[in-house]
């Protein structure tokens, strides 16, 4: 069964030059979607959606851990209480993943939860407290 899971990956200078995305596709038939990436002189990190068979995702996770990559499944997500949202747009400007979009016809803020990386920026920006963190 095809599934999608979100992971946070941490790299060191020893492994951040590995072609991991390529290997995920080639070896494990995984479709990776990079949600966020940061690289500096000491290593880096990714927030990555992995789409594929559950067993292939587990094999891919083991492969990355074997390279010394810290792999942590994101166990929480952001949810919006529609009854509290006033569509002020404060969340739009702070979201690094562009998970909030203003509908130009209705001028309402749409939340695309599949793009959310659970960074929690919207929680502090939301005055009416419509955004909340949930465990999976």
N, C-alpha and C positions, 0 to 999 in steps of 0.2 A: 504494500500500500504506500502510495506517495504521500509524504508529509513534509512540513517545513518547520525548522527549528532555528532559533536565533542564538548565536554564540558570541561571546567576547573573547578575542584572542590577544595574548600578550607575547611579544617577541623580544628577544635579546639581540645584541650585535652578532651573536653566533648563528642565528637562524632567520633574521629578517630578510635575507636575500634569497631565500628558498622560493621556487616558483609554486607555491602552495595552491593557488587558485587553479592553475593549469593541471596540477596533479589530481586535484579533487574531481575535475571534469574527466580527465583521461583514465585514471585508475578506478574511480569509485562511482562514475556516472552521476555525480552530484552537480546541481546547478547552484553555484555560489552567487550571492548578490551582496556586494560590499555596501553596507549602509553608512559606515563611517570609517575613516582611516586617519591615523596619526603616526608619523614617522619622524624620529630625530636621531641624534648621534648615539643615544643609548639603547635604541631599539624602536619599538612601536606597538601599536595596537589596532585591532580591527573589530568592528561589530559587523557580523556576517550572518546573513540568512542562508541556510543550507536546505535545498529542496531535493528530495530523492527518496528512495526506499529507506525505511528506518534502519535496516541492517547495514546498508551502505553508509548511512550517516554515522553510525557507531564505528564502522571500520575506518572511515575518514578521520573521525575524532581520535582514534587510537594512533593512526598514522601521524597526525599533527603532534600529539603528545610525545610520540617517539622521536620527533625532531627537537623536542625541548620546548615546544610552544605550550604556554599555559592556555587551556581551553575551558571556558566556563559557560555553561548554558544560562541564558538570561531567564530567570525564574519569576520575573514580575513584568507587568505591563501597565500602561496608563489607560485609564478609562474615563469617559466624560459623562457626567450627570446632565443629561439634556434639559432637565427641568431647572437647573441652576445657571446654565450657560446663557449669557446675554449677547453673545456674538460681538463682543467689543473689539476683538482682534489682537489683544495683548499676546496671546499665545503664538500668533503667526510670526511676529517679529523675533521671538526668542528661540524658536524651534530649529535646531541645526539640521534636522532630517527632512524638513519641509513637509511634515505630517499634517499641517493645517493649511487650508486653502480657502480664500474668500471666493464664494460663488458670486460672480459678477452680475447675475440676474436677480438673485434674492438678497445679496449683501450679507448672507449668513456665512459663518465660518464652518467649513466642513472638516471633520477629523478623519484622516486616513490612517487608521490604527495599524495597518500592515506596514506602514513606513516608519512607525514610531520605534525609537531605539531606547526608550525608557530612561532618558537622561534626567528627567524630572524638572527641566527648565520651565515647562508650562505650569507646573504646580505652584511655583513661587510667583509667576507672572499673573496668574488668574485671581483677580480680586473677588469674584463671587464664589470661589472655591469649587468650580464645576469639575476640575480635573482631580483625579485621585489615583493612587498607586494600588494595584491589585496583584496578588500572587496568582500564578497560573493555576 
